[in-house]
Amino acid sequence: MRKDSINIVIVDDSVVFRKFLVHSLETAEGIKVSGTASSGLEALELIQRLRPDLVLMDINMPGMDGFETTTHIMSSNPLPVIIISGEYTPSEVAKTFRALEVGAVDILPKPAGIGSRDHENEVQKLITHIRLMSEIKVVKRNPAAIKQRVITPQPSSDKGFTYDKPLSKNIPFVIGIGASAGGPMAIQKLLLGLTSGFSIPIVIVQHIEPVFAEGFAQWLELTTNRKVVIAANGMELKEGMIVLPPGDVHLGFRSKGILEITKDPPDRRLRPSVHHLFTSIANTYGPDSIGIILTGMGSDGVEGLKLLKEKGGITIAQDAESSMIHGMPGEAIKAGAAKFVFSIEQLINYLNEINRQRSEI
């Protein structure tokens, strides 16, 4: 049941930014700023006393930073934490994404100041995320288990999952993945579980703020030990590649094996668009492709995934239990666009088996 108001705590070492954020959120219906803190230590005491529904957390603070503070929160009094960062260099963004590994549910850039043409839109985006993420059920995390362990793929015995021989009558030459809220950790877990010699190229569209795009790629590369490439227009897609788009562009294919990035208008207000990627894959590769919708809000990618299925490609949606937000995959399932519904573990097993069978052809 949704509460009458979402009580939040703001943590940032800048008194100016704290006041700005309180002012920006105070008129939002159903959101109440219960308190503010200037440091990690102060935040922990405040959270213990106020028991808020959600925390907005800066990442770079003197003393206990946002990463360490989030770690403490998730190991003692777990609740949704949204990181709001003003650090946009790829290396700093990669560090910021570490907060997701210890339990933060989202990362957003700090909203533009009052007077900026982007101020209202960015504040509204923050409000939308606060409302959505406040309902996420978080679990207690063991601080000693922060370091990610490589998943050893094992054949799954879960219901609804079997190894047909062969798994596909066609040879998949590309895998397209689309994700939104909760996607970074799902993608990281998936890449960690793929075998070291995985050769099918993977093209990913993750809804993410443009300023975080390169840092997201760097974080994935650092934490999965796999080469992650930012696409360039006309780039040749080679075996084993993992490709992400630069910020604020659509990613698709000019022809088989040749990537295309465009500044075409946003699709359903989204750029990059999962729909754009899946439609391009469907029209370029048809049955020789796999399309996967992971956790995320909204319905982006559903129509493109359905087209890919109609063209003979393998289509997969993440199941509700393993999804942070079951919006996009749930809509794909409702629309009949997904041939399979898998957990991340099942998906890992399936793709590894597809890749093994492909290598034997």
N, C-alpha and C positions, 0 to 999 in steps of 0.2 A: 504493500500500500504506500502510495506516495505521501510524503509528509507535507504539512501546510507550508513549511519553509525549509530551505536547505541552509544549515548553519555552516559557515566556512571560517577558517582561520587563514590569514595572509602572513607569509613569512618572507621578509626581504630586509636587507640591511640598510636600504635607502628609505629614509623617512619621507622623502618627496614622492617616491614611487608608491609607498604604502598608502599615502593620502590620496594620490591619484587613482589608485585601484579602488579604494573604498568609495571615492566620489563616483567612479565609473559604474560601480556595481550597485550603489545604494538605491537606485530607482528600478532595478530589475525585479519584477514580480516573483515572489517565491524564493528569493535569495537574501540571506541576512549575514552580514559580516559580524561574527561573534567576538572576534578579537584579532589583534595583529601582534607580530613578534619581529624583533630586529636581529635575532640570532637563532641558531639551531637549538642551543640549550634553553633559551627562553621559550622557543616553540614547543619543546617537549613538555615543559612544565604547564604551558597554557593548554595544550591538547589534553593532558591528563586531567586538568581541572574542568575544561569546558566541554569535552567530548563532542567535538564538531562532527559534521557529516562528511567533510572534505577539507583538504588543505591545498592552498596554492603556495608553491614553494620555489623560491629563487634557487639557483644552483651554486653560484659563486658567492660565498659569504665568508668573512674572516672567522677563524676558529672552526667550529663544526659546520661544514658546508652542506649543501642540499642533498648530496649523495649520502653522506654519513647520517644526516638527520632522518632521511627517508628510511635508511637501514634500521635505525632505532625504532622508528614508528612502526614499521612492518614486523618487527620482532617482539614488540611489547603491546602496542595498542593499534592493531592494523586498521587502516581506513584509507579510502581513495586519496591519492596524492597526485596532483597535476603539477608538473614542473613548468614554470614560466621563465624562459631564459632570454637574455639579451646578448648571448654569446653566439656568433654566427660563423666564425671561422671553422672549416671542416674538422680540425683537430679538437677544438673546444666542443663542437656539437657531438663528436664521437664520444667524448668524456661524459657529456650530458646524458647521452643515451644509456650510460651505465645505470642510471637511476631506474630505468625500466627493468633491469636485471634483478634489482632488489625489491621490486614491487610497485613502483610508480605506475599509474595507469595511462598517463598521457604526457606529451611534451608539446608546449605551444610557445611561440615567440611572445615577448612582452608587447602589449597593444601599443600602437602609435599614440603619441600625445594628443591632447585636446587641441583642435585647430588643424590637425592633419586630415587630409581627405580620406585616409584609411581608418581614422579613429573609430568611427561608429561601427563600421563593418567588423573590425577586429574585436571590439568589445562585445558585439553581438555573437561573434564566433566563440569567444571565451564563455559567454553566458550559456550558449548551447552545449558546450562541452561540460561545463559545471553541472548542468541539469542531467545530462546523460551519464556522466561518470560517477555522480553521487549515488547512483543505483547499482554500481558494480559491486559484486560481493567479493571482497578481498580476503585473503587467508594469511595467517601468521607465517612469517618467513624465518628460517634459521640463518643467522648471520654467517655462520661457518660454511654455509652452502652457496655463498654468492658466486663463487667461481663455477662457470658452466661446465658440466661434464658432457663429453661426447656421447651421443646416444649410439648404442650398439644395436643395429636393426635386427629384429627377430621376427620370424613368421608370426602373424597375428592369428589368434583363434577367436577374435571377437565376432559376434553375429553379423551377418551381412557382408563379411569379407572373406573372399576365397581367391585362390590363385587359379584362374582359368589357364589352360594351356592351348595356345599362347594367350597372353593377356590382351593382346591387340592384334587384329589381322593386318594392320598397317604398321609401318615403321615410323614412330614419332620423331620428327626432326626438330621440334621445338616445343617447349613448355611455356605457356603464358600464365602468370599469377597476378591476381588482383586482390588488394586488401585495403582496409581503412583502419578504424579504431581497433587496437589490439594487434594489428598486423606486424609491427616490427618484431615482437617476441615470437609470434607464430612463424614468421619467415626465418628468423634466426634458428629456431628449434628445427625447422624443416631442413635447412642447409646443413646443420650440424649432423643430422641423421643420415644424409646421403652418403653413399660409399665414396671412398677417396678417388676412385676412378670414374665417377659419374660423368658421362660424356654428353648427355642430351643438353643442349643449351637452354638456359632459363632466362626469360624476359619478364621483369617484374614492374608493375605499377602499384605503388603504395601511396595512398593519399597522405601527403605530407606538406608542410609549409615549404615554399621554395628555398628559404634561407637554410633549411635543414637538409636539403637533398644530398649534397656532397658529403656532409658529415655522417648521414645515415649510411651511405655506401661505405665510408671508411670504418664505421662501427661494425657493420656486418663483416667486413673483411678481417678486421682485427679479432673478432670474437668467434668466427667460424673457420678461420685459417683457409679461406677460399678467396680467390681473386674475384673482386667485384668491380665491374667496369661501368663508368658513366657513358651513356650512348652519345655518339656523334652522328650527324646526318651523313648517310652513305656508308656507315661502318659495316664491315663484313662480320656476320655472325658466325663464329666458329664453334666447333665442338667443345663442350665443357665450360663455355662462357656463362657468366651470370651478369646480366645487364640491367641497369636502372636508368631512367631518364634524368636529364638535368632538371632543375626546378622550373615549374610553370611552362612546360611544353607537353604536347602529346607524343607518345611513342608508338610506332607501328612499323610496317614493312613496306618498302618501295617495291620489292620483289623478293623471291625466295632467297634467303641468306643476306639480304641487304636491308639494314635498319633505316628508318626514316623518322626524324623528329620535326614537328611542325608547330607553328604558333597559331594554328587554326583556332577559331573562337572556342571558349570552354563548352564542353558537352554537359548539359544539365548543371551548369555553373561549376563544372570541374575540369581542371587541367593540371596534371594529366588525368585522363579518363580511362578507366578499365574497359568501358564499352568500346572506346576507340581501339585499344589494343586488341581485344578479342575479335572485333569485327575485321580488323586488318589481318589477324592470324587466320580467321575463317576463310577470308577471300584469297589469301595467299597460299596457305598450306592445306586447308580443308581437312581431309581425313588423316593427314600425317602430322597431327598436332594434339596437344593436351591443354585444356583450359581449366584453371583452378580458381575458385573464389574462396578466399579465406575471410576470417572475422572482419566485421566492419558495419558501420551504420549506413542506412539508405538502401538503394537498389542499383547502384552503378555496376555495370557489367552483366546484368541479368539478360538483357536482350542480345548482347554480343555473345554470351555463352550459349544461349539458345540457338543462335545462328550457327555457331561452331558445331554444336551437336547435330543440327540439321545437315551440315556439310560432312558429317561422318567422323568428326573428332571425338576424342574422349573428354568428357566434361565431369568435373568433380566439385562438390561443395563441402566445406567444413561442417562437421556436425555441431549441434547446439551445445553439447556438454563441454567441448574443448574450445568453444569460441568465447572471447570476451564479450562481443556484441554479435548477435546472430541475425543482424539486419540483412546484409548483402547475401550471405549464403542461404539464409532462410527464405528470402524472396526468390532466389534461384531454384530452390527446391519446390516452392509453391508453383512456380511457372513451368515446372517440368524441364528445366534447362540442364539439370545435373543428372548424369547417368549414374554416378556413385555419390554417396554421402559417407565421408570418412572423418575419423579423428586425425590429428596430426600424426600420431604413431602409425595408424593404418595407411595414411598417405605416404609416409616415408617407406614403409614396407612395399607398397604397391609400385612406387616409382623406382625403387631399387630393383624390383623384380622385372619391371618393364625394361630398365636399362640393361640388366643381365641378359634377358632374352634378345634384346636388340643387338648386343655385342656378339651373339652367337649366329646371327643371320649372315 
